[in-house]
Amino acid sequence: MKDIIFFNPVFKQMIWGGNRMRAEYGYDIPGDDTGECWAVSAHAKGDCTVRGGEFDGMTLSKLWKERRDVFGNVPGEEFPLLIKIIDAKADLSIQVHPDDAYAGEHENGALGKTECWYILDCDKDAQIVVGHNAASKEELKSMIAEGRWEELIRVRPIQKGDFFQIEPGTVHAIKKGNLILETQQSSDITYRLYDYGRLQNGKPRELHIEKSIDVIRCPHEDVQTGRITKAFVGGELETLVVCQFYTVQKLTADGRFMLSQEGPFTIASVIEGEGWIDGVSVKKGDHFILPAGFGSFEVEGKMTMIVSHL
């Protein structure tokens, strides 16, 4: 196939959400508390529909089930990846994700969640939480029981363009003032460890202390992704991470060049600028899939994309 498959995003209103996606991408968001854009998703809680072309109006989950050839006949019950944009007007909860084995056993066969963050934009003094300071499970339990949150969590300064791989078992939180593109396994399993005592509809949100303690890795070890850049005439391709679930790259165009498709199919999000893929116009805020067999293609324009593949 040589048809690019574009998607209509699904939006999620959140207690910590904002309205930056309207200004940044021109999205018709449902309110000023829009925290997530599920940009490429076949998950039951947010199933994107195809915009235009042969499959117009079809959900990604239906396309995955009925036309597996579009995805190179990759095996698996569920479409494997989920691409989000996250607008954090306020801090997200301190949380942790399980791996496939734990989620499969404790969450009705669901996938675990390995994810990664590309910082699209952030406030001048923005921060994130990645990791903790407990040396053992015993120390972790006592710090949680005594509410020693500031001592427990690792808060890090960030800037636009930073990238983080969040492995299962990693204590993490996106904090206020961040706009992030997230590539993850297609899973909505999150264990909330701490929520600052916030109320939603007059009640505290549910915490998952025991499950969190079960899955948190002790001691914490940072993941070194080793970003590698390949420059060529008209652009560059920076590999951000390669792991068992995905490869994520940053593609920058400032001219015209040819690329060859990697992996069975390619997911792409235009995060800056505009241009053309094989003569098809794409712009900031577009999310699409280059299907299996797309092969070599021409990129032209002045734009930046985050691309991923299996």
N, C-alpha and C positions, 0 to 999 in steps of 0.2 A: 504493500500500500504506500501511496505517496500523498495521502490526504492527512493534513494536520488535524488532530482532534482537540477542539477547544472545549472548555468547561465553564458552566455557571457556578459560582461559589455558593456555599451554604454558610450563613452567618449565625453566630451564637452570642446572645446577650449574657453578660457576666457581671457579677457584683463589682469586679475590678476593671471592667472594660471602659472604653472611651469612644472617640469619634474620629480618630486620625485617619482611618481607612477611607472615609469619605473625601477628605482633603488630599490625601496622598495618591489614591488610586481611582477616585471618582466613583467608588462603589455606592450603590443604593442601600445603605446599611439600615437595619430596622430601628436603631435608636442610638442615643449618645452613650450607651453602656455596651457597645459592641466590642467584645473582647477577642473573638476568634473568627477568622475567615477560613473555612475548610475549603481549600482551593482545588485540590485534586483528592477526592475521597470516595470510596465505595462502602464506607462503614455504615451500618444500619442507623446510627444516630445522626448521620449527615451524608447522604448519598448524592453526589453531584450529578447534574444532567449535562449531556453534550449540547453545545451551542453551534448549530449549523451543520452542514455537510450530510453525509449519508446516514449518520446515526443521530440526527437532530432530535432532542427530547428524550433520548434513551438514558437511563441511569448508568453510571459506571459499573455498578454491581451486575446489572443485566447484561451489559456489553461483555464483562468479564466471564459471565456464565455461558453466554450464547455464542460468542465469537472469540474464543481463546486464541485463534490464529492471529488476531490483531496484536496479541501480546507474546507472540513467539511460542505459543503452546506451553507456556510456563505452568508447571503443576501447582496445585494448591486450591483449597476451597475458597479462600478469600483473597481479594486483591491485596497485595502485600504491603503497600506503602500508603501514607497519608501526608499530604502537604498542607501546612497551615501558615497563616499570618496571625500573629498575636499582638494585640495592642493593649499594653498594661498601663492604664491610667493610675492604678493603685497596685500595691504589692499583691502578687499571687501567694497562696499558702505555701508553707514549707512542705515538700512532698517527696515521694520516692515511688519508683515503679518496680514491679516484679519482672523476672525473666519469664521466658516461655514455659519452663517447667513448673514454676510456682503458680503462674496464672492458670495454666492448664489444669492444675490440681485443685486450686482454690476458687477459681472464677469461671466455672462451667465451661472449661475448654478454651477460654479466650487466649489470644496471643498476649505475651508480655509486651513491654514497651522499651525499646532502645530508640533514642531520639538524638537529634543534634540541632543546634541553634546557630543561625547566622544573624548577626546584629545589623538590621537594616538601617536603624537610626536610634538615637538615644539622647536623653538630656545630658548636659555637660557633666554632671556629677553622678551619672547613673551607675547602678551596681546590679550584680546578680549574686545568687547563692549557689555555690557548687562545692559540695563536700562538707565534712564535719571534723571535729577535733577529738572524738572519743577514741581511745586506744584499743578498747575491747567492747564486747557486747555488754559486759557488766557495767562498765563506765557509761556506756550509751544509755542503758536503762536507768541508772541513777540520775544522770543529767536530765533526762526527759521527765522522770518522776518529780524532780526538784524544780522543774521549770527553768533550768539554766540555759535558755535558748541562745542568748548572746554569746555565751561561752562555747556552746556546742557548734553553731553553724559557722561556715567559712564564707564571708562576704567579700566579693572581689569587685574592684573598679573595672569598667569596660569602656570601649569606644566603638564607634561605627566601624563595621568591617570585621570585628572580632568573631571567632567561631569556637564553639564548644561541643564536644561529643559527650552525651549524657548516657552512660551505661546503666542498665538495671542495677538497683541497689545503691545508686548515688543520691544522696540528699541534695535537693536543688530547689530553687525558686527564681522565677522571673520577678524582678522588682519594678516599681513604678518608673515611668518615663522611658520604657523600652518598646521598640517596634521590632519584632523578630520574625524571621522565616524559619519554620520548624519542619524538618524532614524526620519522619518517624515510622515505625511499624504501625500497621493499621489496627490500633488498639485504643480503647478509651478507659483503660484500667489505671487509676491513680490512687495511691494511698496518701491521705492527708495527715501529716504529722503535727502541724501547728498552724493555727489560723488567726493569731493575734487577738483572740477573743472577739472577733467580729460577729455581728448578728446579721442574719438574712431572714426577712419576714419575722423579725422579733426573736429568732432562735439561733443559737450557734450552729454552724455547719458541722456535719458529721466528721469525726476524726477516726483514723484507722491505726491506733497506736500499736496494737499487738502485731498486725500484719506488717506494719512499717519496721518494727524491731526485727521481725523474722527475716526481712529481705535486705536491710541495710548492711552494706559491706563494712567490716571493721578490721583494721583501720582503713580510712579512705585513701585511695591512690588516684592521682590525676591521670587522665588519659592524654597521652601525647599523640596528636594526630599527624604532625609533620607535614605541613602544607607545602606542596610542590607546584611550581609554576612553569608552564611551557609557553614561551613567547613565539609568535610568528608574525609575518607581515599582515597587518590589519586587525590583530587582536592577540589575546592570550587566554589560556585555559589553566586555571589553578585548581588542583585537586585538594579538597578540604579534608576529606576522610574516606577511607576504604575500610568497611567492616563486613561481617557476614550477611548483613541485611540490606546494605545499600552502599553505593559509591556516590558522593556528593561533590560537585565541582562548581566553580564560579567561572562563567564564560563572559569575557569582556570583548566587545567588538568596537572598532574604530576604523571602519573601512569595509573591505570585502575579502572573504576567504572561503575555502572549502573545509568541511569537517566530515569525518566518517562516524556513523552511529556506533556507540559502544553499548553492549548489553542487548537483551532481547527487545526492549523498547526504552524510550527516553522520556522522562518527565521534565518539563521546563517551566520556569516562572520568570517573567521579565520584571526586574526590580528597579531598573532605571532606563530612561531613554526609549527609543523606538527604532524599528528597522524592518528587515524582511528575512524570512526563512524560505528559501527556494521561491522567492517572489511573492510570498504571502505576507501581508502586513501584520506585524506584531508590535505591541506597545506596552509600556509600564502598566502592570496590573493584570496582564494576560497570563493564563496558565493553560498548558496544553501538553499533549502526548504526541511524540513522533512514533507511530506504530512499528511493529516488527517489519523488517525488510525495507525500511525507509532508506537505508544505505547512506551514501554520500549526499551531502546537501550544502547549499551555499548560504552563508550568513552575510548579511550586509546591513550597515547602519552604524549608529552610535548608541550602544545600549549595553546593559549588564543583565545576565541571566544566572539564576541558580538552577543547575540541571542535576538530575539524579537518575540512576539506573540500578538494577539488580546486579 
